[in-house]
């Protein structure tokens, strides 16, 4: 039962005042505001962001990785694919410091990462299989990525834009790489043993 019906049933006179807005302002109601918000959300959702794919081991996760993710995410929604333990063993003949589940957990919990998963591919260019699954608009990598010529060729064949960025440190932080982290760990172990 609506307000008019309730007032009639109870014998109450109902006066309906016009919804006037202050001079120079548009009249607003909860209903019109909800409709406008729905329209805004739909418009925002309609602007699909580009999909940006990055790949790597991301073992010994460090500030350099986080800055790399932040740089890539400036181009769109960031999809991270992590090399599997067995692929890293095949390529580098060493175990990862953190297993698949741990590395995936850490990467998924970085704010700028839209989606993270283990790579579906194997071999040096395991990312190629991931490109077929994710269907990115952009493949993002650092300028010192291994096999750059092959990466460029894969992107060209698949019609994926490739963005190659310098390895930058976050403001106020030291530049980090996995290679420098491993060297520092070796140094620390050597000092401890000596």
N, C-alpha and C positions, 0 to 999 in steps of 0.2 A: 504494500500500500504506500502511495506517495504522500507528500506533505499536503497537497490539496485535498486528497481524500480523507486524511486524518483530521484536518481542520473542519471539513464539512461534517464529518461524523460527530465531532465533539462540539459543533456549533460555534466554532471560533472563526472570526472574520480574518481572512488572510489578505494582506496587502503585499503586493509584489512590486518592489522598487526596481527601476532600471539600473543596470550595471554601468555606471558612469565612470570614466577615467578622469583623472586630473587633467587640467589643460595641458595639451601638448604630448600626452602619454596615450599609449594604446590600452584599451580595456583588456584586462587579463582575468582569467579564471583558472582553477586547477585543471579543468578539462583542456583548455586551450594550451596551457603550459605543458601538460603531459603530451599532447599531440605534437607540439613544437620540439620537445625533447626527443620523442620517437623519430621525428623527421631528421633531426640533427644526427642521431645515432646511425640511422639508415644511410645518410649521406656519408658519414665518416667510414662506416663499414664498406660502402660502395667503392671507396678509394682504396683499392687493394695495394698493399705495399709489395715491393719486389721481394722475391725470395733470394737470400744470400747464403751460399753454401761455403763453409770452410771445413777443412779436414786435417787430421793429424793424430799423433799419438797422445799428446797432452798428458804425458806422464811427468812426474815432478812438477805439477801445476804451480805456476809462479805469476808474478805481476805482469810479466811480458805477455803471457797468454791472455790474461784478463784485458790488457790494453789492446791486444790484437782483436779480441772479440768485440770490444767497444768500437774500434775503428770500423770493423766489418758491419756492425749493426747500424752504423750511420747510413748505410746504403739500403736498408730494408729489414725485414724479419730475418733473424739469424738462425740458420740451421747448422748445427755442428755434428760432424760425423767423426767418430773416434776409431782409429785402427785397433783391431782386435788383438788380444794377447798373442794368439797363434800366428797372426800375420807379422807382428813385430818380431817374434822369435825367428820366423822364416827369413825376414829381411835383415835383422841385426844380430842374430844369434845371442840374444840376451833376454832375460825375463824383464817384465815391467816392474817398476817399484810398486805400483798400485794396480790391482787387477781390473778387469773390465768393469765390474760393478762399482768399484770405488771411484774410478776415473769418471764414469758416467754420472754417478751421484754428484760429484764435485762440479762438473761442467753444467749439469742441469740446474744447479742452484746458483748460477751466476745470473744476475738480474737481466742483462741484455740478451741472454740466449733465449730464443723463442722455442727451439726444439733441439734436443740432442739425442743421439742414438749411436749404437755401434755400427760400424761400416758393414755394408752387405757384400763388399768386394774383397778381393785378396790381391796381393802383389804390390809393387811400388805405386801403382796408380789405382789403388782400391777405390778411390773417390769416383772413378768413372762409372762404376755400378750404382753408386749413390746418386749420381746425377740423373740416372734413369728413373730412380724412385722419387727423389725430391723434386725434380724438374725445376731447378733454380733459374732465375734470370741472370744471376751474377755468381761467378766463382771468385772468391777473394783469397789472395795469398800474399805472403811477404816476398820481397824482391830476392831474397836469398833462398827461396824454396828450391829443393833439389829437382833436377829434371825439368827445368823451366820450359825448355823447348817442347818437350812432350806434353806438358800441361797446356801450353798455348794451342798445340795441335788438337788435343782432345776437346777443348772449348770451341775451337773453330768448327770442328766436325759436328758438334752437337748444337751449334748456334747459341752458345752461352757467352755472355759478356764476361770478360776477365778483368778484374781489377787487381793490380799489383802495387802494393804499398811498401814504403820503407819500414824497417823495424824501428818503431819509436817507443821510447819509454814514457810512461805517464808523467805528468808534470811533477817535478820534485823527487822522482824515483830514479834509481839506477837502471840502465838498460839491462834486461835479463834475457837469456836464452837457455834452452835446456843444456846446450854444450857448456856454457859458462857455469851453470849450476852443478853439472857433473864434475867439472874441474875443481870447483870450490869444495864440493863434498870430498873429492880425492885428497885435496890439500888438508882438509880438517881431519880426515882419518889418518893421514901420514903424520900430522903433528901429534895426534893422540897416541899413535903407536911409538913415536920417537922419543 
